[in-house]
């Protein structure tokens, strides 16, 4: 259990170091993550903390982000190197380990994969991935349906999120990180009960 004083310290850091937009987004993701965690019997305290930390490196210069990725001992794959906008996720792992000595593997995994997802990620990471996508500040078509489904059917909601991400990147002619596709495929297999998940 992470104490409220520690959470307050992180919130103060966010308020002082993030833009108003990013700070508001982060708080909305944290509130959304808590609700999804409650609905899915996942630790709400850890969900709130992971959500508060997920974009902590988002507005750092890219060179600083890459330094934190190296500090975390994470190797960027070729696709990540071509999509600078997602490097803040693994960078946040190095930052929070250095600044607050956070080493909880569930929290580190949730922060690391919140932008792309990963086929082997655990339940907390799934909650943060989903919360980042559906928080109230996000506005686009079909999102309401995803919001309706997620609390009662996490797997179906995550498949819908992956579909939306793939559709968006195809329409924009942008690279799609392979772990997003791999996550989608694994969730579909789970949903069809071809394999245990």
C-alpha positions as CSV (number, residue, x, y, z in Angstrom):
1,X,0.0,0.0,0.0
2,X,1.4,3.4,-1.1
3,X,0.8,6.1,1.6
4,X,-1.2,9.2,0.8
5,X,1.8,11.4,1.6
6,X,3.8,9.7,-1.1
7,X,1.0,10.0,-3.6
8,X,0.7,13.7,-2.7
9,X,4.4,14.2,-3.3
10,X,4.1,12.8,-6.8
11,X,1.1,14.9,-7.5
12,X,3.0,18.0,-6.5
13,X,5.8,17.0,-8.8
14,X,3.4,16.6,-11.7
15,X,1.8,19.9,-11.1
16,X,5.1,21.7,-11.0
17,X,6.7,19.9,-14.0
18,X,3.9,19.2,-16.5
19,X,1.9,21.5,-18.7
20,X,-1.7,22.2,-17.6
21,X,-3.0,20.0,-20.3
22,X,-0.8,17.0,-19.4
23,X,-1.4,17.5,-15.7
24,X,-5.2,17.4,-16.2
25,X,-4.9,14.4,-18.5
26,X,-2.8,12.5,-15.9
27,X,-5.4,13.2,-13.1
28,X,-8.2,12.0,-15.4
29,X,-6.3,8.8,-16.2
30,X,-5.8,8.2,-12.5
31,X,-9.5,8.7,-11.7
32,X,-10.4,6.4,-14.7
33,X,-7.9,3.8,-13.6
34,X,-9.2,3.6,-10.1
35,X,-12.8,3.0,-11.4
36,X,-11.6,0.3,-13.8
37,X,-9.5,-1.3,-11.1
38,X,-12.5,-1.4,-8.7
39,X,-14.7,-2.9,-11.4
40,X,-12.1,-5.6,-12.2
41,X,-10.9,-6.4,-8.6
42,X,-7.5,-4.9,-9.1
43,X,-5.6,-2.9,-6.5
44,X,-6.9,0.6,-6.8
45,X,-4.0,2.1,-4.9
46,X,-1.5,0.7,-7.4
47,X,-3.7,1.6,-10.3
48,X,-3.8,5.3,-9.1
49,X,0.0,5.4,-8.6
50,X,0.8,3.8,-12.0
51,X,-1.7,6.2,-13.7
52,X,-0.1,9.2,-12.0
53,X,3.3,8.1,-13.2
54,X,2.5,7.0,-16.8
55,X,3.2,10.3,-18.6
56,X,5.7,11.8,-16.2
57,X,8.4,11.8,-18.9
58,X,6.2,12.9,-21.7
59,X,7.3,16.5,-21.9
60,X,11.0,15.9,-21.3
61,X,13.4,16.6,-24.2
62,X,13.9,13.4,-26.3
63,X,17.6,13.2,-25.4
64,X,16.7,13.1,-21.7
65,X,14.0,10.5,-22.3
66,X,16.5,8.3,-24.1
67,X,19.0,8.7,-21.2
68,X,16.3,7.4,-18.8
69,X,15.5,4.5,-21.1
70,X,19.2,3.5,-20.8
71,X,19.2,4.0,-17.1
72,X,16.3,1.5,-16.8
73,X,18.3,-1.0,-18.9
74,X,15.7,-1.1,-21.6
75,X,16.7,-1.6,-25.2
76,X,14.5,0.3,-27.7
77,X,13.4,-1.8,-30.7
78,X,13.7,-0.5,-34.3
79,X,10.0,0.5,-34.3
80,X,10.3,2.5,-31.1
81,X,13.3,4.4,-32.5
82,X,11.1,5.4,-35.5
83,X,8.2,6.6,-33.2
84,X,9.7,9.2,-30.8
85,X,6.2,9.9,-29.3
86,X,6.2,6.5,-27.5
87,X,9.7,6.7,-26.0
88,X,8.4,8.5,-22.9
89,X,6.8,5.3,-21.7
90,X,10.0,3.3,-21.1
91,X,11.8,6.5,-20.1
92,X,9.3,6.9,-17.2
93,X,10.5,3.6,-15.9
94,X,14.1,4.9,-15.5
95,X,12.9,8.2,-14.1
96,X,10.6,6.8,-11.4
97,X,13.2,4.2,-10.4
98,X,15.9,6.9,-9.9
99,X,13.7,9.6,-8.3
100,X,11.5,7.6,-6.0
101,X,13.1,4.1,-6.1
102,X,9.8,2.6,-7.3
103,X,10.6,-1.0,-8.3
104,X,7.2,-2.7,-8.1
105,X,7.2,-4.8,-11.3
106,X,3.5,-4.4,-11.9
107,X,3.8,-0.6,-11.8
108,X,6.9,-0.5,-13.9
109,X,5.2,-2.8,-16.5
110,X,2.1,-0.7,-16.6
111,X,4.1,2.5,-17.1
112,X,6.3,0.9,-19.7
113,X,3.5,-0.5,-21.9
114,X,0.8,2.2,-21.6
115,X,1.3,3.5,-25.1
116,X,1.7,0.3,-27.1
117,X,0.3,-2.5,-24.9
118,X,2.1,-5.9,-24.8
119,X,0.7,-9.4,-25.2
120,X,2.2,-10.6,-21.9
121,X,1.2,-7.6,-19.8
122,X,-0.6,-8.2,-16.5
123,X,-4.0,-6.9,-15.3
124,X,-2.6,-3.6,-13.9
125,X,-0.9,-2.8,-17.2
126,X,-4.2,-3.5,-19.0
127,X,-6.0,-1.1,-16.7
128,X,-3.5,1.7,-17.3
129,X,-3.5,1.1,-21.1
130,X,-7.3,1.3,-21.1
131,X,-7.6,4.2,-18.8
132,X,-5.2,6.3,-20.9
133,X,-7.3,5.6,-23.9
134,X,-10.8,6.3,-22.5
135,X,-10.2,9.1,-20.0
136,X,-12.9,11.8,-20.2
137,X,-10.7,14.3,-22.1
138,X,-10.5,11.9,-25.1
139,X,-13.0,12.8,-27.8
140,X,-13.5,10.6,-30.9
141,X,-16.2,8.4,-32.5
142,X,-17.0,5.0,-31.0
143,X,-15.3,5.9,-27.7
144,X,-18.5,5.8,-25.7
145,X,-19.1,2.2,-26.7
146,X,-15.6,1.3,-25.4
147,X,-16.3,3.2,-22.1
148,X,-19.6,1.3,-21.7
149,X,-18.0,-2.2,-22.2
150,X,-14.7,-1.9,-20.3
151,X,-15.9,-2.1,-16.7
152,X,-17.8,-5.4,-17.3
153,X,-15.6,-6.9,-20.0
154,X,-12.0,-5.9,-19.9
155,X,-10.9,-8.3,-22.7
156,X,-13.6,-7.1,-25.1
157,X,-12.9,-3.4,-24.3
158,X,-9.2,-3.9,-24.8
159,X,-9.8,-5.5,-28.2
160,X,-11.9,-2.5,-29.2
161,X,-9.1,-0.2,-28.1
162,X,-6.5,-2.1,-30.1
163,X,-8.9,-2.0,-33.1
164,X,-9.2,1.8,-32.7
165,X,-5.5,2.2,-32.5
166,X,-4.8,0.1,-35.6
167,X,-7.5,1.9,-37.5
168,X,-6.2,5.4,-36.5
169,X,-2.6,4.5,-37.5
170,X,-3.7,3.0,-40.8
171,X,-5.8,6.0,-41.7
172,X,-2.9,8.3,-40.8
173,X,-0.4,6.0,-42.7
174,X,1.7,5.8,-39.5
175,X,3.8,2.9,-38.1
176,X,2.0,0.5,-35.8
177,X,4.1,-1.0,-33.0
178,X,4.0,-4.8,-33.3
179,X,3.1,-5.4,-29.7
180,X,-0.2,-3.6,-30.2
181,X,-1.0,-6.2,-32.9
182,X,0.3,-9.0,-30.8
183,X,-1.8,-7.9,-27.8
184,X,-4.9,-7.7,-30.0
185,X,-4.3,-11.2,-31.4
186,X,-3.8,-12.7,-27.9
187,X,-6.9,-11.1,-26.6
188,X,-8.9,-12.4,-29.5
189,X,-7.6,-15.9,-28.8
190,X,-8.5,-15.5,-25.2
191,X,-12.0,-14.3,-26.0
192,X,-12.5,-17.3,-28.3
193,X,-11.2,-19.6,-25.5
194,X,-8.8,-21.3,-27.9
195,X,-6.1,-21.0,-25.2
196,X,-6.1,-20.2,-21.5
197,X,-5.1,-16.6,-20.7
